[in-house]
Amino acid sequence: MAQKSQVGGSEKNGSSLLYSKSDFKEGALQWVTEPPQGRVLLVLSMDNTCPTSSFDMDLCADKLQSLGIQVSSPGSWKRLIQEGVLRPEVRRYLFYSSRGFQIAMAMVFYISLWTNLYSTLQLCSLGHSWGAGVLVTLVALALTALVILVIDGHQRKLNVNTDVRLAAVNEIFIKHSIILGITDVLDGPHNTLQLWFVHFSPEPCLQALAAHITHLQGTQAGLRQRLNKLWVALDVAVQPELRVEEEAPSEESPLLSSKVTLNKDPVTCSELLHLIPEGPPQAMAQQLLVIFSACYVRLLVTGRLPRASPGGHLGHSSAPCPCQFIQSTVLHPQHCWGRGS
């Protein structure tokens, strides 16, 4: 179930490498010239309906090395990917938020809504004519389409459960001009997860974004309030304290008393973690790029990005570059992005 190459490629063990034959030099698996911004370099696929399946990280490392990309501490980024998106609870979330599951839920919602509306009309002695059936069908279709549009719009936003989990990996790969994102596709009865490696040189967007943040800091007082809306809720374990019992009189003390008791169950409390802390514009721009890289890749490869405005860094592409995407969706005062897990 490998993703097919658009112009040529090689496939092995459920993964595919996308390349242009014109950039291929005498069979050596490397780029003759630097690929354009936004070019997909590598796609790893896995079947999410099988609990034992996983991304082939060794094959991924070999293909990245064949492209001339030497990532330091390979065990570190492999572990971050495994712990970030392949934990059982994350995989369950990816399955229940997948397109196939949403299609099934939309069908169940339509059938239930149609049945309830038609039964209600029959109770009111209005459901025996053919016009009532047509009216119920149109209303059920309209409400189902509205629900699908709401879900689709919700998926265009930053997803803390998936996108932010890849931020630590993107912090490593962005130094090598690569950003990662994860998507899901419906392949028959199987829900397939795809991990995308996209070429992206961060320097132009980083400079433009830092300059834009500097301008906003000097002209708008609401920048900090908008960035404060980007947060996640973490369950932090509280160290159980020793509870010393007061020493009771010998006549009233229990036979199995203990002066010191421990809380056996761990005590946790919720703590808000701001994704973009206060700092220099360059550091804030770097953090924004790292946090929103996975979301940008997910929307880029699925064709959900808005049209680009002039002055982007993706050449003649119709998609906006990451700094334009962040400016129009995060720094714009009318948008509120990010949602807790």
PLY file of the C-alpha trace (Angstrom):
ply
format ascii 1.0
element vertex 341
property float x
property float y
property float z
element edge 340
property int vertex1
property int vertex2
end_header
0.00 0.00 0.00
2.73 2.38 -0.91
1.99 5.83 -2.15
2.49 5.96 -5.90
5.16 8.24 -7.34
3.94 11.00 -9.60
6.85 10.91 -12.00
8.83 7.85 -10.99
10.10 6.16 -7.89
11.00 3.00 -6.04
8.91 0.99 -3.61
9.90 -1.39 -0.84
8.21 -2.72 2.31
5.25 -0.35 2.20
7.30 2.79 1.64
7.90 4.84 -1.45
10.54 7.30 -2.51
9.47 10.07 -4.83
12.03 11.50 -7.23
12.32 12.99 -10.67
14.07 10.86 -13.29
15.64 13.97 -14.77
17.36 14.51 -11.40
18.66 10.96 -11.28
22.38 10.56 -11.91
23.59 7.19 -13.20
21.54 5.16 -10.77
22.95 6.86 -7.68
20.11 7.57 -5.29
20.79 11.25 -4.70
19.61 14.65 -5.89
21.64 16.33 -8.60
20.21 19.70 -7.65
18.36 20.76 -4.54
14.67 19.81 -4.83
12.16 22.67 -4.93
10.43 23.90 -1.81
7.45 21.75 -0.85
8.69 18.68 -2.76
7.82 15.30 -1.20
11.00 13.30 -0.66
9.74 10.22 1.14
6.46 8.63 2.21
6.24 5.85 4.79
3.00 3.85 4.97
1.55 1.46 7.53
-1.77 -0.29 8.11
-3.36 1.26 11.20
-5.97 -1.50 11.45
-3.23 -3.98 12.37
-2.02 -3.42 15.97
1.42 -4.91 15.29
2.21 -2.85 12.18
4.69 0.00 12.33
6.71 2.33 10.14
9.92 0.81 8.80
12.30 3.24 10.48
15.44 1.40 9.35
14.37 1.67 5.72
13.57 5.33 6.30
17.05 5.99 7.67
18.66 4.19 4.74
16.69 6.19 2.17
17.42 9.47 3.89
21.10 8.59 3.92
20.94 7.69 0.22
19.55 11.17 -0.41
22.62 12.62 1.28
20.75 13.55 4.47
22.80 12.74 7.55
20.59 13.20 10.61
22.49 13.12 13.88
21.31 10.71 16.60
19.11 8.46 14.43
17.91 6.60 17.49
16.58 9.85 18.93
14.25 10.76 16.05
13.17 7.15 15.57
12.17 7.01 19.23
10.34 10.35 18.98
8.32 9.11 16.00
7.52 5.81 17.67
6.47 7.46 20.93
4.78 10.41 19.23
2.38 8.78 16.77
2.59 5.03 17.34
1.46 4.82 20.95
-1.76 2.77 21.28
-3.89 5.70 22.46
-2.65 7.91 19.58
-3.29 5.17 17.03
-6.82 4.74 18.37
-7.37 8.48 18.05
-6.05 8.42 14.47
-8.41 5.57 13.64
-11.50 7.21 15.15
-10.67 10.52 13.44
-9.86 8.90 10.09
-11.82 9.64 6.96
-13.22 6.12 6.72
-14.57 6.18 10.27
-16.09 9.62 9.70
-17.82 8.41 6.53
-19.28 5.50 8.48
-20.45 7.83 11.26
-21.99 10.18 8.69
-24.00 7.28 7.22
-25.16 6.21 10.68
-26.09 9.82 11.49
-28.08 10.17 8.24
-29.99 6.91 8.72
-30.78 7.68 12.36
-31.85 11.22 11.58
-34.03 10.14 8.64
-35.70 7.42 10.73
-36.41 9.74 13.63
-37.77 12.54 11.45
-40.00 10.17 9.45
-41.30 8.50 12.62
-42.09 11.91 14.12
-44.07 12.93 11.03
-46.00 9.69 11.12
-46.97 10.34 14.72
-48.29 13.71 13.60
-50.27 12.07 10.77
-48.07 13.81 8.21
-45.82 10.95 7.15
-48.17 9.00 4.86
-47.68 11.16 1.75
-44.73 10.96 -0.66
-44.00 14.65 -0.07
-43.21 13.98 3.57
-40.64 11.36 2.59
-38.96 13.78 0.17
-38.94 16.53 2.81
-37.39 14.21 5.42
-34.74 13.08 2.92
-33.77 16.65 2.02
-33.58 17.75 5.66
-31.51 14.70 6.63
-29.13 15.25 3.70
-28.72 18.93 4.53
-27.95 18.31 8.19
-25.56 15.47 7.35
-23.71 17.68 4.86
-23.50 20.41 7.49
-21.96 17.99 9.99
-19.43 16.81 7.39
-18.45 20.41 6.59
-17.99 21.20 10.28
-15.76 18.15 10.74
-13.78 19.01 7.61
-13.23 22.58 8.81
-12.16 21.27 12.20
-9.54 19.05 10.53
-7.95 22.08 8.88
-6.81 23.36 12.25
-3.80 22.49 14.33
-4.36 19.12 15.98
-2.64 18.80 19.33
-3.06 15.02 19.38
-1.10 14.48 16.14
0.55 17.63 14.75
2.08 18.87 17.99
3.38 15.38 18.79
5.63 15.67 15.72
7.06 19.03 16.82
10.04 17.41 18.56
10.85 15.43 15.40
10.46 18.49 13.19
12.80 20.41 15.48
15.48 17.90 14.50
14.66 17.55 10.80
14.08 21.24 10.08
17.82 21.75 10.54
18.25 19.43 7.54
15.61 21.27 5.43
12.93 18.61 5.99
9.57 18.80 7.75
7.26 15.89 8.59
3.51 15.43 8.67
1.11 12.52 9.07
-2.10 11.76 7.19
-4.50 8.87 6.85
-6.06 7.40 3.72
-8.79 4.83 3.21
-7.45 1.85 1.25
-10.44 -0.45 0.92
-11.27 -1.73 4.42
-7.90 -0.60 5.75
-6.98 2.68 7.39
-3.47 3.51 6.19
-1.25 6.02 7.97
1.29 7.91 5.88
4.30 9.77 7.24
5.42 12.47 4.77
8.93 13.92 4.48
8.79 17.25 2.63
11.75 19.40 1.58
11.63 22.87 3.12
14.46 25.37 3.66
13.40 27.38 6.73
15.69 30.40 6.39
13.50 32.62 4.11
10.32 31.90 6.06
12.12 32.28 9.38
13.39 35.75 8.48
10.03 36.88 7.09
8.14 35.53 10.10
10.54 37.13 12.61
10.17 40.49 10.82
6.38 40.15 10.89
6.38 39.34 14.61
8.62 42.35 15.27
6.15 44.55 13.39
3.20 43.14 15.32
4.94 43.64 18.65
5.39 47.29 17.87
1.92 47.96 16.47
-0.53 45.55 18.10
-1.00 44.83 21.75
-3.07 41.69 21.14
-0.24 39.51 19.78
0.52 37.94 23.15
-3.17 37.20 23.79
-3.44 35.41 20.43
-0.31 33.36 21.05
-1.50 32.49 24.55
-4.43 30.68 22.95
-1.95 28.11 21.64
-1.64 25.78 24.60
-1.92 22.18 25.66
-3.15 20.71 28.92
-0.70 18.35 30.60
-1.33 15.98 33.49
1.59 16.54 35.84
2.27 14.00 38.59
2.42 15.47 42.07
4.89 13.93 44.47
2.85 12.25 47.21
3.60 13.76 50.56
4.14 11.78 53.69
1.17 12.00 55.97
2.10 11.70 59.62
-0.70 10.60 61.85
-1.11 12.28 65.15
-0.07 10.01 67.96
-3.21 8.93 69.79
-3.42 7.82 73.40
-2.43 4.23 73.93
-5.97 3.27 74.93
-7.46 4.66 71.67
-4.71 3.68 69.22
-5.58 0.91 66.72
-3.75 -2.39 66.91
-2.33 -2.06 63.36
-1.56 1.62 63.44
1.24 3.18 61.42
2.73 6.57 62.02
3.52 7.11 58.35
1.19 6.32 55.44
1.78 6.82 51.74
-0.67 7.74 48.99
-0.57 4.63 46.80
-2.40 6.19 43.84
-0.43 8.88 41.98
-1.86 12.35 42.32
-1.94 14.46 39.15
-2.94 18.00 38.35
-3.59 19.74 35.03
-1.05 22.30 33.93
-1.31 24.60 30.93
1.76 24.68 28.69
1.98 27.58 26.24
3.38 26.41 22.92
4.83 29.82 22.01
6.52 31.34 25.09
7.65 34.95 25.28
11.07 35.61 23.74
12.95 37.31 20.92
11.12 37.45 17.56
13.63 35.03 16.02
13.02 32.43 18.74
9.24 32.86 18.54
9.36 32.50 14.74
11.43 29.32 15.08
8.95 27.89 17.58
5.98 28.72 15.35
7.60 26.98 12.39
8.37 23.89 14.46
4.88 23.70 16.00
2.97 24.23 12.74
5.22 22.23 10.39
3.27 18.98 10.75
-0.06 20.77 10.29
1.32 22.54 7.21
2.54 19.27 5.65
-0.78 17.54 6.38
-2.75 20.28 4.65
-0.20 20.59 1.81
-0.26 16.95 0.74
-4.06 16.72 1.05
-4.63 19.91 -0.97
-6.38 21.79 1.84
-4.14 24.84 1.99
-5.60 28.18 0.86
-4.29 29.79 -2.31
-0.98 31.58 -2.01
-0.66 35.34 -1.98
2.17 37.04 -3.91
5.61 37.04 -2.33
5.74 33.44 -1.11
8.78 31.17 -0.91
7.42 28.19 -2.86
8.19 29.59 -6.29
5.32 29.20 -8.75
3.29 26.91 -6.52
-0.31 27.87 -5.83
0.09 26.86 -2.16
1.31 29.37 0.43
4.69 28.96 2.07
4.77 28.15 5.82
5.30 31.76 6.91
2.29 32.92 4.87
0.25 30.07 6.32
1.19 31.01 9.89
0.62 34.72 9.32
-2.85 34.26 7.84
-4.10 31.63 10.27
-2.25 32.15 13.55
-1.19 35.78 13.77
-4.40 37.09 12.21
-6.60 38.48 15.02
-9.78 36.83 13.73
-8.42 33.29 13.88
-8.11 31.10 16.95
-6.04 27.98 16.36
-5.06 25.08 18.52
-7.20 22.79 20.61
-6.50 20.83 23.70
-6.10 17.11 23.70
0 1
1 2
2 3
3 4
4 5
5 6
6 7
7 8
8 9
9 10
10 11
11 12
12 13
13 14
14 15
15 16
16 17
17 18
18 19
19 20
20 21
21 22
22 23
23 24
24 25
25 26
26 27
27 28
28 29
29 30
30 31
31 32
32 33
33 34
34 35
35 36
36 37
37 38
38 39
39 40
40 41
41 42
42 43
43 44
44 45
45 46
46 47
47 48
48 49
49 50
50 51
51 52
52 53
53 54
54 55
55 56
56 57
57 58
58 59
59 60
60 61
61 62
62 63
63 64
64 65
65 66
66 67
67 68
68 69
69 70
70 71
71 72
72 73
73 74
74 75
75 76
76 77
77 78
78 79
79 80
80 81
81 82
82 83
83 84
84 85
85 86
86 87
87 88
88 89
89 90
90 91
91 92
92 93
93 94
94 95
95 96
96 97
97 98
98 99
99 100
100 101
101 102
102 103
103 104
104 105
105 106
106 107
107 108
108 109
109 110
110 111
111 112
112 113
113 114
114 115
115 116
116 117
117 118
118 119
119 120
120 121
121 122
122 123
123 124
124 125
125 126
126 127
127 128
128 129
129 130
130 131
131 132
132 133
133 134
134 135
135 136
136 137
137 138
138 139
139 140
140 141
141 142
142 143
143 144
144 145
145 146
146 147
147 148
148 149
149 150
150 151
151 152
152 153
153 154
154 155
155 156
156 157
157 158
158 159
159 160
160 161
161 162
162 163
163 164
164 165
165 166
166 167
167 168
168 169
169 170
170 171
171 172
172 173
173 174
174 175
175 176
176 177
177 178
178 179
179 180
180 181
181 182
182 183
183 184
184 185
185 186
186 187
187 188
188 189
189 190
190 191
191 192
192 193
193 194
194 195
195 196
196 197
197 198
198 199
199 200
200 201
201 202
202 203
203 204
204 205
205 206
206 207
207 208
208 209
209 210
210 211
211 212
212 213
213 214
214 215
215 216
216 217
217 218
218 219
219 220
220 221
221 222
222 223
223 224
224 225
225 226
226 227
227 228
228 229
229 230
230 231
231 232
232 233
233 234
234 235
235 236
236 237
237 238
238 239
239 240
240 241
241 242
242 243
243 244
244 245
245 246
246 247
247 248
248 249
249 250
250 251
251 252
252 253
253 254
254 255
255 256
256 257
257 258
258 259
259 260
260 261
261 262
262 263
263 264
264 265
265 266
266 267
267 268
268 269
269 270
270 271
271 272
272 273
273 274
274 275
275 276
276 277
277 278
278 279
279 280
280 281
281 282
282 283
283 284
284 285
285 286
286 287
287 288
288 289
289 290
290 291
291 292
292 293
293 294
294 295
295 296
296 297
297 298
298 299
299 300
300 301
301 302
302 303
303 304
304 305
305 306
306 307
307 308
308 309
309 310
310 311
311 312
312 313
313 314
314 315
315 316
316 317
317 318
318 319
319 320
320 321
321 322
322 323
323 324
324 325
325 326
326 327
327 328
328 329
329 330
330 331
331 332
332 333
333 334
334 335
335 336
336 337
337 338
338 339
339 340
